[in-house]
Amino acid sequence: MYLGPNECKYYLYNPDGEVIAESDRKIYLISYDGNPCYTITKQEWVETASGGHDQFYIDVYDLKTGELVEVPERIKDVTNYMK
């Protein structure tokens, strides 16, 4: 699959080589509430009186189970959680 000159995909693999996460934005491994987790950034368009803008959300998933752990309102700097 050709993504284009400025597009890329990021993958997170388990030890068996299976893809457990895929994103068009970077995937970060973090410690969240003392558990190993990873983040996926989501983007959606938000309409406003002045037209609208892109809103970004960071979902946190458990690294072992892949289940959604938390949808923080906004994590501006994910590096604060990186270990």
N, C-alpha and C positions, 0 to 999 in steps of 0.2 A: 504494500500500500504506500503510495507516494503522498507525503504530507504537505509538501511545498517547501520553498527555500528557507522560510523563517519559522517553520512549525516543527514541533518535536513531541514525542510521547515519553513519559516516564513510567517505569515499571518497578514493582516491588515483588521479589520472588521469595518463595519459601525454600528451605534446604533441599527439597526434592526437585527444584527447578520449575515449579508451577507458579504462574502469575497469580498473586493474591490481590494486587491493586494495580490500576492503570489510570493515568491522569495526563492531561495536557499541561499541567503545572507541576512543579516540584513536589515530591512526597518527602515529608520529614519524619524521621523516627524520633519519638519523644517519650519522656516519662510523664505520665499523666495520672495523678492520684497514686503514685508509686507503682504503676503498672506500665509495661512496655506497650506503646501504642504508635500509630502512624496517623498522619493528617492528609486529608484530601481537600483542596480548595475548590469551592463551587462558585460560579459566577451567574448572576441573573440581572436582568434589566429592571430598573425601578423607575416608574413614571413619577415625575414631579411637576409642579406648576411651571417650572422653567424648561421642561422637556424631558428630562430623565438622565440617568447615569447608571453605570455598572456598579453593582454591589457585590462584594466578595464575602463569602462565608467559609469558615474552616470547620470541617467535620473531623472528629477524633474517633478512630477505630481501634479496637483491641487487636494487638499484633497476633495473639495466639488464636483467637476465634474469628476475627474479621468482623465482629459485630460493632455496630455504631454505639459508642460509649457516651459521647457528649456532642452537642451542637452549641459551642460557646457563642455568645452574642457576637463578640468580635475579639479575635486574638490578633492584635496589630503586629506583634513581633514574636513569631513562633520560636525564635532562637532562645528566648527566655526559658523555654521548656526542654530544649535539646540537652541531652546528656552524652 
